[in-house]
Amino acid sequence: MSFLCGCILILLFGFGFNSKENQRPYTIINFGATANDTTLDTEAIQKAIQSCYDNGGGTVYIPAGKFISGTLTLKSQVSIHLAAGAILQASTSLSDYTGEKPSFIRGEDLQNLSISGDGIIDGAGDTFWDEDYKALERPEPWIRLTNCQNMTIEGVLFRNSPSHTIRLEKSENVKFRGISIINPFFGPNTDGIDLVDSKNIMISDSFISTGDDAICLKSRRDTVESIVVNNCVLESDDAAIKFGTGSYVATRFCSFSNIVIRKTRYGISLFMLDGGVFEHNNFTNLIIENDSRHRYEYPIFIDVDKRVPDRAYGMIRNNSFSNIKIISDGKILVSGHPESHIKNLTFSNITFHASTETDFSGAKKPRGNKNYPKLETSIDLAARQAYFTLGYIDDVLMKDITLYTSGHSLRKEFYTEEVTVFEKDNFKTIDGSWE
């Protein structure tokens, strides 16, 4: 036997056994989990996660059946895989959740982990609010991952969250691929994915339907940047894509493309309230169909304001919107502030179909949260009767824009206020196109 062959055999037999042990799945029923509607399986599932971690990592396997659990803590190097027919059911009792701010699934300071499969994670959301959809004491957020790196969430259906579904904080290099998030449209604060102080995140090939923002970016203590969202369908009772309201630092270098947006109050909303900056973000190849329950709709809403009087105004600059088809009875509202003009804004290849007319004369500007008071210094252009309301902007380009109206419009094409270098190239209106 050659020296090389001997080395290979030593590697195979000396290390192969441990490698196979690490690769075999840690099936939760082998740790005492029982697939029924009454047994609480928290301890058994957590034992499987811990054993997997203690042995160097691998896969915790959840087979077909319903498994009820309270709070679960994830570990580095551990993948959670849900088989087809598996339901990981969140407990309906708040006493089964732990932590100062209880969550269902949580992880902190983790690396190299995943949640995947064809199964379902169910939050039992309707047990945590009353018949009027007023929130009761509840796990909030439902799934919270902090300071995690190199993570994949793939394939799983997340449904019936009692609060914000997935909140990712201070994390990097995370992929969401082929997932579904489905929450009741009247569920309070049931955001889909919240990205807070995080970088290098990809969301693709996914369906998100929520009672609050579908995808929300918040910069509280650090920059949010390099967020890529593509090939998704988003539905929301509030905003499909939202920047803010947390906007203390910067949100930049983000790309949203090939997205269908439906049933929303806001298709895209940028709320600058906390003195930071939104810059170098791109939105392209979108279909936005508002068709919401709300009286006033905004397929695109961009605003500079502040929530408290003594804070400086933030900045919005160098953002672009292109190749967008809009079907809405609402308006595009873009407003900077006399102390902070929006700069270098581009709209190109936009078609806007307004099938019926909406009277905006009584509209008030959204604040991003109904509890935020309107300040005396706020600029509110929502009541202006126009399809495009633009205020306090330096350098705005509108190129290849087509507006289709019902032919009985109460509104004019544009209302502008304190807009410098306003360039229109190939803008046309086609009246009566819906008759």
C-alpha positions in Angstrom: 0.0 0.0 0.0 1.4 3.4 -0.9 1.9 6.1 1.6 -0.8 8.2 -0.2 -3.4 5.4 0.0 -2.6 4.9 3.7 -3.2 8.6 4.4 -6.5 8.4 2.6 -7.6 5.4 4.6 -6.6 7.1 7.8 -8.7 10.1 6.8 -11.7 8.0 5.9 -11.7 5.7 9.0 -10.1 8.1 11.4 -12.4 11.0 10.8 -15.3 9.6 8.7 -17.3 8.3 11.6 -17.5 11.6 13.3 -18.4 13.3 10.0 -21.3 11.0 9.4 -22.5 11.5 13.0 -22.5 15.2 12.4 -24.4 14.8 9.1 -27.2 12.5 10.4 -30.4 14.4 11.2 -31.4 14.9 14.8 -35.0 13.9 14.5 -37.1 15.6 17.2 -39.2 12.5 17.9 -36.1 10.8 19.0 -35.8 13.4 21.8 -39.4 12.9 23.0 -41.5 15.2 20.7 -45.0 13.9 20.1 -47.1 14.9 17.1 -50.5 15.7 18.6 -52.6 18.7 19.5 -52.0 18.7 23.2 -48.4 17.9 24.1 -46.0 20.8 24.5 -42.8 19.8 22.8 -40.6 22.7 23.6 -38.2 20.7 25.8 -37.8 17.9 23.3 -37.1 20.2 20.3 -34.7 22.3 22.3 -32.8 19.1 23.4 -32.5 18.1 19.7 -31.1 21.6 18.9 -28.6 21.5 21.8 -27.5 17.9 21.0 -26.9 18.9 17.4 -24.9 21.9 18.5 -22.9 19.9 21.1 -21.8 17.4 18.4 -20.5 20.0 16.0 -23.7 21.0 14.2 -25.9 19.5 11.6 -29.6 19.2 10.9 -32.5 19.1 13.3 -35.3 17.3 11.5 -39.0 18.0 12.1 -41.1 15.2 10.4 -44.7 15.3 9.2 -47.1 16.1 12.0 -48.0 19.0 14.3 -45.6 19.8 17.1 -46.5 22.5 19.7 -43.8 24.6 21.2 -43.0 27.7 23.2 -39.8 29.7 22.9 -37.0 28.0 20.9 -33.4 29.2 20.9 -31.3 28.6 17.8 -27.6 27.7 17.8 -24.7 28.2 15.4 -24.0 25.5 12.8 -27.5 24.1 13.3 -30.0 23.8 10.5 -33.8 23.4 11.2 -35.5 21.4 8.4 -39.3 20.9 8.3 -40.5 18.0 6.2 -43.6 18.3 3.9 -46.5 18.0 6.2 -44.7 19.2 9.3 -46.3 22.0 11.3 -44.3 23.7 14.0 -47.1 25.2 16.0 -46.5 28.1 18.3 -48.2 27.8 21.7 -51.3 29.8 22.4 -50.2 30.4 26.0 -47.9 33.3 26.7 -46.6 31.5 29.7 -44.8 29.1 27.4 -42.6 31.9 26.1 -39.5 33.1 27.8 -37.3 36.3 27.8 -37.9 39.9 28.8 -39.4 40.4 25.4 -40.7 36.9 24.6 -40.4 35.6 21.1 -41.2 32.2 19.6 -37.9 31.6 17.7 -34.8 33.6 18.7 -31.1 33.6 18.1 -28.3 35.9 19.0 -24.6 36.0 18.0 -25.0 33.1 15.6 -23.2 31.9 12.4 -23.9 29.3 9.7 -27.5 28.3 10.4 -30.7 27.8 8.4 -34.4 27.2 8.5 -35.6 25.3 5.5 -38.1 22.8 4.1 -41.6 22.4 2.8 -43.3 22.6 6.2 -45.2 25.3 8.1 -44.4 27.4 11.1 -47.7 28.7 12.6 -48.0 31.5 15.1 -51.6 31.1 16.3 -51.9 34.9 15.8 -55.6 35.3 16.4 -55.3 34.1 20.0 -53.2 37.2 20.8 -55.7 39.9 19.8 -59.4 40.4 20.5 -62.4 40.3 18.1 -61.7 43.9 17.1 -58.1 43.1 16.2 -56.7 45.0 19.2 -53.5 43.5 20.3 -53.3 41.6 23.6 -50.1 40.6 25.4 -48.2 38.6 22.8 -44.8 37.3 21.6 -43.3 40.4 19.9 -41.5 40.1 17.6 -42.5 36.5 16.7 -39.1 35.5 15.3 -36.1 37.6 16.4 -32.6 37.0 15.1 -29.8 39.4 16.3 -26.2 39.6 15.2 -26.4 36.6 13.0 -24.2 35.9 10.0 -24.3 33.5 7.1 -27.9 32.4 7.4 -30.5 31.0 5.0 -34.2 30.9 5.4 -35.7 28.9 2.5 -39.0 27.2 1.4 -40.9 27.4 4.7 -44.5 28.9 5.0 -44.7 31.3 8.0 -48.4 32.0 8.8 -50.6 33.6 11.4 -47.9 35.6 13.2 -49.2 37.4 16.3 -46.9 40.4 15.7 -43.9 41.2 13.5 -43.1 38.0 11.8 -39.3 38.0 11.2 -37.1 40.7 12.7 -33.5 40.6 11.7 -31.2 42.9 13.7 -27.5 43.8 13.3 -27.1 40.8 10.9 -25.2 40.2 7.7 -25.1 37.8 4.8 -28.6 36.4 5.1 -30.7 34.9 2.3 -34.5 34.5 2.2 -35.4 32.3 -0.7 -38.7 30.8 -1.8 -40.5 31.5 1.5 -44.1 32.5 2.1 -45.4 34.7 4.9 -49.2 34.8 5.2 -50.8 36.8 8.0 -54.4 38.1 8.4 -54.9 41.4 6.7 -56.4 42.9 9.9 -53.7 41.4 12.2 -52.1 44.3 14.2 -48.4 45.0 13.5 -48.0 41.7 11.6 -45.0 42.9 9.4 -43.5 40.3 7.1 -39.7 40.9 7.3 -38.2 43.8 9.3 -34.5 44.5 8.5 -32.9 46.6 11.3 -29.3 47.8 11.2 -28.5 44.9 8.8 -26.4 44.5 5.6 -26.0 42.2 2.6 -29.5 40.7 2.7 -31.2 39.0 -0.2 -34.9 38.3 -0.4 -36.0 36.4 -3.6 -38.8 34.3 -5.1 -41.1 34.8 -2.1 -44.7 35.7 -1.4 -45.5 38.0 1.5 -49.0 38.9 2.5 -49.4 40.8 5.8 -51.5 43.1 8.0 -48.7 45.6 8.2 -45.6 46.4 6.2 -44.4 43.5 4.0 -40.7 44.4 3.9 -39.5 47.2 6.2 -36.0 48.7 6.5 -35.1 50.5 9.7 -31.8 52.2 10.5 -31.6 52.8 14.3 -28.0 52.5 15.4 -26.2 51.4 12.2 -26.4 51.6 8.4 -28.8 49.5 6.4 -27.2 48.8 3.1 -26.9 46.3 0.2 -30.4 44.9 0.5 -31.5 43.1 -2.7 -35.2 42.1 -3.2 -36.3 40.5 -6.4 -38.9 38.2 -8.0 -41.4 38.6 -5.2 -45.1 39.2 -4.7 -46.0 41.5 -1.9 -49.4 42.3 -0.3 -49.9 44.5 2.7 -52.6 46.4 4.5 -50.1 49.2 4.9 -46.9 49.4 3.0 -45.5 46.7 0.7 -42.0 48.3 0.8 -41.2 50.7 3.6 -38.1 52.7 4.6 -38.4 54.0 8.2 -40.0 55.1 10.3 -36.8 54.3 12.1 -34.3 56.4 10.1 -31.5 57.6 12.4 -28.4 56.6 10.3 -28.5 55.6 6.6 -30.3 53.3 4.3 -28.5 53.0 1.0 -27.4 50.8 -1.9 -30.6 48.9 -1.9 -32.3 47.3 -5.0 -35.9 46.3 -5.4 -36.8 44.7 -8.8 -39.2 42.4 -10.5 -41.9 42.7 -7.8 -45.7 42.6 -8.0 -47.3 44.7 -5.3 -51.0 44.3 -4.6 -53.8 45.4 -2.1 -51.6 48.1 -0.4 -52.1 51.5 1.0 -48.6 52.4 0.0 -46.7 50.6 -2.7 -43.4 52.1 -1.8 -43.0 54.5 1.1 -39.9 56.4 2.4 -40.5 58.0 5.8 -37.6 60.1 6.8 -38.3 61.2 10.4 -35.1 60.8 12.4 -32.3 62.7 10.8 -30.6 60.0 8.8 -30.3 59.6 5.0 -31.9 57.5 2.2 -29.5 57.5 -0.7 -28.6 55.5 -3.9 -31.6 53.2 -3.8 -33.1 51.8 -6.9 -36.7 50.5 -7.6 -37.2 49.0 -11.0 -39.6 46.6 -12.9 -42.5 46.8 -10.5 -46.2 46.5 -10.9 -48.1 48.4 -8.1 -51.8 47.8 -7.7 -53.1 49.5 -4.6 -56.8 48.4 -4.5 -56.8 48.6 -0.7 -59.5 49.2 1.9 -58.1 52.7 2.6 -59.7 55.9 1.3 -56.4 57.5 0.2 -53.7 55.5 -1.5 -50.1 56.3 -2.4 -48.4 54.0 -5.0 -45.2 56.0 -4.2 -44.9 58.1 -1.0 -41.7 60.0 -0.1 -41.5 62.5 2.8 -39.1 64.4 5.0 -40.3 65.3 8.4 -39.4 64.7 12.0 -41.2 63.1 14.9 -39.9 65.4 17.7 -39.2 69.1 17.4 -35.5 69.2 18.5 -34.3 66.7 16.0 -32.5 67.7 12.7 -34.2 66.9 9.4 -32.8 64.0 7.5 -31.9 63.8 3.8 -33.2 61.9 0.8 -31.0 62.0 -2.3 -30.0 60.1 -5.5 -32.8 57.6 -5.6 -34.5 56.3 -8.8 -37.8 54.7 -9.9 -38.0 53.1 -13.3 -40.1 50.7 -15.4 -43.1 50.8 -13.0 -46.7 50.1 -13.9 -49.2 51.6 -11.5 -52.9 50.8 -11.2 -54.3 53.1 -8.5 -56.9 55.7 -7.7 -54.3 57.4 -5.5 -51.5 59.8 -6.1 -47.7 59.9 -6.1 -46.7 62.3 -3.2 -43.1 63.4 -2.8 -42.3 66.1 -0.4 -39.1 67.3 1.1 -38.9 70.2 3.6 -37.8 73.8 3.3 -34.8 72.9 5.6 -34.0 69.7 3.7 -34.9 69.4 0.0 -35.0 66.0 -1.7 -32.2 65.9 -4.3 -31.6 64.2 -7.6 -34.8 62.1 -7.9 -35.5 60.2 -11.1 -38.8 58.7 -12.4 -38.5 57.0 -15.8 -40.8 54.8 -17.9 -43.8 55.0 -15.5 -47.4 54.2 -16.6 -50.1 55.3 -14.2 -53.6 54.0 -14.6 -56.3 55.8 -12.6 -59.6 54.0 -13.2 -61.8 56.1 -11.0 -61.4 59.5 -9.4 -60.5 60.2 -5.8 -61.1 63.6 -4.1 -57.9 64.4 -2.1 -59.1 67.8 -0.9 -59.7 66.4 2.7 -56.5 64.2 2.8 -53.9 64.6 5.6 -50.3 63.5 5.1 -49.5 60.1 6.6 -47.0 60.2 9.5 -45.9 56.6 9.4 -47.6 55.9 12.7 -50.9 57.1 14.0 -49.4 57.9 17.3 -46.9 60.4 15.9 -48.2 64.0 16.4 -48.2 66.5 13.5 -45.7 69.2 14.2 -46.2 72.9 13.4 -43.2 72.8 11.1 -44.6 69.8 9.1 -45.2 70.3 5.4 -48.4 68.6 4.3 -49.2 68.6 0.5 -51.6 65.6 0.6 -54.7 67.7 -0.1 -53.4 69.1 -3.4 -55.5 67.9 -6.3 -53.0 66.3 -8.5 -51.8 62.9 -9.6 -48.2 63.9 -9.0 -47.6 66.2 -6.0 -44.0 67.3 -5.7 -42.6 69.7 -3.2 -39.2 70.9 -2.0 -37.1 69.0 -4.4 -33.9 69.9 -6.2 -33.3 68.2 -9.6 -36.2 65.9 -10.4 -36.4 64.2 -13.8 -39.6 62.7 -15.1 -39.0 60.8 -18.3 -41.4 58.7 -20.4 -44.4 59.0 -18.1 -47.9 58.1 -19.3 -51.0 58.9 -17.2 -54.3 57.2 -18.1 -57.3 58.8 -16.5 -61.1 58.2 -16.4 -61.7 61.3 -18.4 -63.6 63.0 -15.6 -60.7 64.1 -13.4 -60.9 66.4 -10.4 -57.2 66.6 -10.5 -54.5 68.1 -12.7 -51.4 66.2 -13.7 -48.9 68.0 -11.5 -48.8 70.2 -8.4 -45.3 71.5 -7.6 -44.1 73.7 -4.8 -40.5 74.8 -4.4 -39.2 72.5 -7.0 -36.0 73.5 -8.8 -34.7 72.0 -12.1 -37.9 70.1 -12.9 -37.3 68.3 -16.2 -40.2 66.5 -18.0 -39.3 64.5 -21.1 -42.1 62.7 -23.0 -44.9 63.1 -20.5 -48.4 62.4 -21.8 -51.9 62.1 -20.5 -54.6 59.9 -22.1 -58.1 60.8 -20.9 -61.0 58.5 -21.0 -58.9 55.4 -21.4 -61.0 53.4 -19.0 -64.3 54.0 -20.8 
